[in-house]
Amino acid sequence: MRIEAYNKIDPVYKTGKTSKITKTAETGSTARDEVSISSLGYDYQIAKQAVADASDIREDKVAKLKGRVDSGNYHVNTNDFANKLLEKYNALYN
């Protein structure tokens, strides 16, 4: 078997030629990069920080449930619990 297209690959990828780097003329002043954030971006940053500062635990609900558990008034329906458990299991493994 003879492959003759090996010399045609080089022009496609331009691997055989090196590119010449040209140097631009310096202007004498120092150029600086600047970043400006839009008002929408600023609002997004504020909202993101507010969410990060908020607690993941809702203390009012926890206190209410804890009071019910401590007083013995909190009862779980075992059928509902079993159904939810099976739903989660089936969602993961099916």
C-alpha positions, 0 to 999 in steps of 0.5 A, a space after each residue: 500500500 502506498 500513501 501519497 497524500 502525506 505531503 498534502 496534509 501539511 498545507 491544510 494544517 500549516 505545520 511546515 511554515 512558521 509565522 513571523 511575529 511583527 513588533 508594533 511600534 511603541 507609542 511612548 505612553 503606557 497602555 492599561 487594561 480597564 474593566 467596567 461592570 454594567 449596572 446589571 452586572 453590579 446588581 447581580 453581584 449584590 444579589 449573589 452576595 445577599 444569597 451567600 450571606 443568607 442562612 440555609 436553615 430556616 430557623 422559624 420552621 426548625 423551632 416549630 418542628 422541634 417544639 412539636 417533637 419535644 412535646 410529642 405532637 409530631 407524628 409521621 404517617 409511615 405509609 407516606 414516609 415509605 412512599 416518599 422513600 420508594 419514590 426517591 429510590 426509584 428515581 435514583 436507580 431506575 
